[in-house]
Amino acid sequence: MADRNLQFLDVPRAEPAKLPLETRLREFREIYAPYEAKAAAQQAGRCIACGNPFCEWKCPVHNYIPSWLRLIEQGKLFEAAELSHQTNSLPEVCGRVCPQDRLCEGACTLNDGLGAVTIGSIEKYITDEALKAGWKPDLSHVRPTGRRVAIVGAGPAGLGCADVLVRHGVQPVVFDRYPRIGGLLTFGIPPFKLDKDVVEKRRELMEGMGVEFRLGVEVGRDVAIEALLAEYDALFLGMGAYGSVRGNFPGENLPGVFEALPYLVASINRELGLGTADFVDLAGQRVVVLGGGDTAMDCNRTAIRQGAASVTCTYRRDGENMPGSRRDYKNSREEGVRFLFNRQPVEIVGSGRVEGVRVVETRLGAAGPRGRRLAEPIAGSEHLVEADAVLVAFGFVPSPPPWLGALGIECHPDGRLRISADRRRPFATTHPKVFAGGDMVRGSDLVVTAVFEGREAARGILHDLGVARAAAA
């Protein structure tokens, strides 16, 4: 009988099949096919069950990865779904959008030449297939506490918080200004990475658990924050980071220069049939994308699907130091995007409209305050990259609403909310009833870190409300 722990030698890493390139370039649907049960079990069986699972430590929510891989290998789908949800409120989303190459799969013991276990694809498979088979979270043991918490923002942080609260008998009521839940999951991440039906299924699941959503409601406009404080036992703020980072160089305001997030939101709204306001059609244009993160990759691939004549992505460091997902980088290259590394924009030029981006070549110097090597301009290396349109994807910063100050909620100079260092009350703000998490606390970051912080804030809320936490939550 073959040694199960040596299965990785006989079964190579095999990612799910992708749509043919010519199909991908015409459509906005997800490009990865789902695993069949046999393939999922085979790939899960490649896990060698490390005594000290580095994949768990590298995962921001510390998923029980080897344990649910073993369950999938054994064909125990519902058990795997239950276990997956003990640590992650959005596993089917994280399986699709997390940069696994920098997290769990990057830390996999087999990643050193043998091919990491396809953790992300199996994580996606577990919830997708369990829901198809009729699985629902078991809340039969939960007893209502009579406590109610208002959550402002239906993005990953807010959903993570609501998930933990409802599992402890606390009624979450989630307010969001958009007509659908998800925040940037729905309106910022293109459907070729995350089909919006996935988010809608999560909404149905959470409503079935007892979470109430009040959508199309903007706090501060449609309902006063003071009213929420009076009506609810606690508040959680998870409103994300929507302010664009500027390059502060000449030409940023020329016609033909677009901020990444409004560009993506308008494109997704059009795909969802929610209107065409602010839609930017880049068909036939020479597009230059500035930035090397996940949002830049989303802009690259959206412009390609719109039929851009060419898409060039510039980044000030080299490819190894680019922060975006390697998977998205690979897919961008396959789909025809040209990358110019070690290029830093110094000016967007044009007479009345964009005509190009003047860039300077760079080399990596010493590490900066955050530990990353700084890009140093090379004298005399300036040159022009011609363009008809420029998409600026330098990242995002929080835009705290004006009512925060009136509540005495303190922010850092960059707009991020200050939170308590008290481990019993994680993610508590300077207001005694208000907690916060996700991008408006951390700054623009990963979906999975926002989920983690929402869940941790729920732990702090439960402490304040005197609600005992279940061992599995």
N, C-alpha and C positions, 0 to 999 in steps of 0.2 A: 504493500500500500504506500502511495506517495506521501511524503512528508508535507503536511499542510503548510508548514512554515517556510517551505521552499517553493511554494506555488509561483512566486514572483519570477523564478528562473524559467518556468515553462510558459507562463502567460505574460506577454509583454504589455506595457501600458498601451491602452487603446481608448482614445477620446471618442465621444459620440460623433457620428458622421455629420458633416456640414453640407448645407445646400450648395449646389454647383455655383461656381463664381458668376456665371452669366445670369442666374436667377437672383442671386444676392444683390447684384447691381441694379436690379429693376424693382426690388421689393423692400418693404420695411419690416417684414416679419422676422422672428427669431431665426438665426442661421443654423443652430444646433438641433439635430434630431434627438429624441429621447432614447435612453437605453432601453433595450428589451430586458426582461427579468433575468435571463440567462447571462447576458453580457454584464449586467450590473453585479450579479453574484460573482462572476469570474473576476471582475476588476476589484471588487471588495475583498475577495479572497487573497489578493496580492499583499494585503497588509500583514506585516510580520509581528504585529502586536508587541511593539517595543515596551520594555519594562518601564521606561520613562518616556512617554509619548510626546515628542517635541511638537507634533502637530497641534496637540491640545494647548500647549503653552503658548504657541505662536498665534493661536486663534483668539481674537479679542473677547469673544464670549465664552471661551474655553469649552467648546463642544466636546462631548464624549465620543470622539471620532472613532477610535479603534473598536469601541463597544457597538456603535451602530453599524459599522462596517461588518462586524462579525454577524450581527443579526440579519443583515441583508444577504450575506453569504449563505445563511441558514434558511433563507426564505421567510423570515419573520418580519413582514413589512409593517404591520400595525405596531408591533413592539418597537421597531426602529423609529417610527414616526413619533411615538410617545417620548422616547428617549431624546430624540432630536429637539423636541419642543421644550424639554426641561431647561435648556440653556439658551435657546434661540427662538425669538418670537416670529422671525421671518426666514426660516431656513430655505424655502424654495426661492426666495429673492436673493439671499446671499449666495446660494449655489450658482446663481446666474451672473451676479455683478461683482462679487468680491474678487480682488486680485490674488487668487490662490497661489500664484507663483511667488508672491512676496510674503504669503502668510503660511497656511497649513501645508500646502504642497511643497513650498520652498523649504520647509523644515522637515519634510518627510525623510526618513533614513534612506529610502530607496532613491532619493533625488540625486544621489551621487553616482550617476552613470547608468543606473538601472531603470530609471523612469519612476517618478513619484506616483503613488496611488492617486487615481482620479477622484479626489475627495469632493471637490465642488460639484462635479457632474452627478455623483452618487447622492450628495445632499439634496440636490434638486430632484432627482429621481424619487427619493423617499417620500417627500410630501406630495409631489405631483401624482404619483401612483396610488398613494394611500387615500388621497381625496377622491380619486376616480373610483376606488373600491369601497367608498362610503365611510372612511375613517373620520371621526370627530374627536376632539379632545374630551377626555372623561372628567367632567366636573360634578359627578354625582355626589362626591364627598364635601363639596363646598357649601357652606351655610352663609346666607346674607348677614352682613354686619350692620346694615342700615347706614353705613358711611358712604358718602358720595365725593368724588374728586373730579374737578374740571380739568381737562387737558386741552391746551391751546396748541394746535398743530397736529395734523394727522399724518405726519411723516414718520420715518422709522423710529425716531426717539419717542414720539407720542404713542405709536402703536406698541412699542416695547413696554412702555410704562402701563398702558391700558391692559395689556396681556397679563402682566404679573398681578395687577390690582384685582382684576375680575376673578382670577384664580384663587383669591383670598377673600372673596365675598364683598369686596368694595366695588361700588357702582361707578365705572368711568363714563364720563360724558365728554366726547371729543368734539371740539369746535375747529372748523377749518374754513378758510375763505374760498377755497376751490370747490367745484361741484363734485369732485371725486376724492377719495382718500389717497394717501401715498406721498403727497408733497412732490419732491423731485423724483421719486420713484415713478410717478405717473407723468409728471409734466417736464422733467428734466432729462431722464434717461431714455434714449430712443427705443422704439419697440423692437428693433433688430437685436437688442441686448435683453430687453425685458418686455415681454408681451403684456399689455395692460389688462388682459383677462386674468392674468396671474394675480394682480393686485386686487381686482374685483372679487375673485374667489376668496382672497384673504379677508376682504370686508364681510362677505357673507358668513365666513367661518366665525369671525369675531362678533358679529351681530348675534349669531346663534349662541355664542358664549355669554351674551348679556351686555356687550359693549354698545353704547348708544352714540351714534354719529349725528352731529348737526352741521351739515355742509352748506357752503355758500353763506356762511356767517362769519363776519370779520369782527374780532374782538377790538373794541375801541371805536367801532363805527356802528355795528348792528347791536352790540351788547356791551355794556360798560364793564370794565374790569372790576370796578367796585361792587357791581351786582354779583359777579361770580364769587368774589371773596366773601360776600355776605351769605350766599346761598350754599356754597360748598365747603366741605371740611378742609380741603387743601387744593392747591393748584399746581399743575405742572406745565412748564413752558417749553415747547419744542418747535420753535418757529424757523429753525434753520438759518442759513446764511445766503442771502440773495444779492448782496451788494457786490458789484464787480470790482476787481482789483484793476487799477489803471497802470499803464506803463509810464505815464508822465513824460512823453516825448512828443515832438511836434507832429501834427497831422492826424492825431487820434480822432478829431471831430470832422474829418472830411467825409463827404457823402461816399458811401461804399464801405465804410468801416462800421462793423457791427459787433456788439458785445455777444459773447458766446451764449449765455443763458437765455436772453430774450429770443435769440435766433432759434435755439433748440425748442423752447416752449412754444413758439409760434408754429414751428414745423409739426410738433406733436399734436397741438390743438387741431391743426388741419387734418392730420391722419385720424384723429378721434372724432372728427365731424363737429368740433366745438367752435368753429369759426375760422376765418382766415385773416383776422386783424393782425397787422404787423408781420404777416408772413413774408419771408425773404426767399425769392426763387433765384438760385444761383446757376441755373441751367445755362450752359454755354460759356460760363465765365472762368477766368483764371483766378483761382481762390488761393489765398495764403492764410494759413492758420498759425497764430502765434501762441506757443505754449506746448508743453510736453506731458500734461496730465491726462486723466481719464476724460475730462470735458473736451480737451483738444481732440482726443481720438474720436469722441462722439461727433464733434463738428466735422472732422475729416470724412467720416463715413456717411454722415448725412448729406454733405455737399456732393459726394460721389454719387449717391442715389438720386440726387436732384438733377444729375446730368451735367455737372461742372465740366468744363473743357479740361481742366487740370486742377489738382489739389496739391499744394506744397505746404508741409508742416515744418516750421523752424523752431529749434529749441537751443537755448544758450549753453547747455552742457552736452556731454556726449550721450550716446545711446544707452550705455550702461547706467548712467545716472538719471535717466529720464524717469519721472515718478509714475507715469501711467502704467497700466497693466500690460505685461508682455503679450498676453493673448490678444488684447485690442490692438497693440502695435503690429503684431503679425498679421492680423486680419486687415488692418489699414493698408499695409504693404501689398497684401494679396489683391486688394480691391483697387490698387492703382495709385495710392498716395505716395508722393515723393517726400523724403525726409532730408532736411538740411540741419545737421547737428553742429554744435559749436558756432551758432549764429545768434547774435543778440541784436534785436531791432533798435535802431537809434532814431528813425524818422519814417513816417508814412508820407510819401510824396504824391503830388498831383496838382494839376491846375483846374480847380473847381470840382474835381472828383479823383478818387484813388487811381494812381497809375503804377504804384509799386511800393515796396518796403525797402528802405536802405538799412542794411545790416552790417555788422562788423564781426569778423571772425574772433573766436575766443579760445583760450586754453584754460585748463583747470589749475587753480592756484591752491593756496592753503585753505584749510577748513575754516568756515565762518562760525558765528556764535551758535548756530544750530547743529554744528558738526558736519555740514555738507561743504564740499570744496567749492570755493567761489569761482565764478566765471570771470576771467580777466581779459579785457579787450586786447587784441593784437594791433599795434599801431600800423596804419597804412593799409589795412585789409578791408576797408569798407567797399561794398558793392551793392548793386540794386537787384532786387528780385521783383520782376514785373508782376503786376496783379490788377485785376478788375474789381476785386472785393477782398476785404481783409476781415477775418474773424479773430477777435481778441479773447484768448482763453488763459488768462493769467491767474485764475482762481477767484475765490469769493470771500467776503467778510460779512459778519453779521450787521444787520441794520436794526438796532433795537428800537422798538416803538416808543413814542414820546411818553406814554403813560407809565413806563417803567420808573422814571425819575420821581413821579408823583407818589409812587408806592414806596419809595426809599430803597429800591433795588439797585445796587451798585454795579457798575460795569468797569471793565478795564479800558484804558485809553483807546484800544482798537475796536471797542464795541462789544467784546465778549463779556458775558455775565460773570460776576464773581460768585464763587460757590464756597461752601463751608469745608473746612478740613476735618470736621468731626466725622469719624468713621461710622458712628451710629446713625448719622443723618447725611448720607452721601448725596451730593448735588443739591443741598439746600442753599437757597439764595440768602441775601441779607434781609429778606422779609420772612417773618416766622411761619407763614402759611404757604410760601411759594418755593417750589423746586424747579430746576431746569436741567436740560441735558441736550446732547447732540451738538450740531454745528454752532448754535448760538452761544455755547459754552466753550467748545474746543476750537472753533474755527472750522473752515471747510475741511472735511475729512471723509472717511469711509462710511458706507451704510451700516456696516457691522458694528463700528464703534458707536454710532448713534443708537443702535438697538441696545447695546450693552449699557450705555449711560441712562437710557430711559428705564431699563430694568433695574439698574442700581438706584435710580431716584425713587422708583416705586418701593424699594426696600426701605429707604429713608422715610417715605410717607407712611408706610405701614408701622414703622417704629413710632412716629409721632402720633398716629391714631390708636396705638395700643393694640394693633391686630397681630396676632401671632403668625409667623411665616411657616408655611409648609416646608418640609425638608426637601422636597423635590423642586421647589420654585426658585 
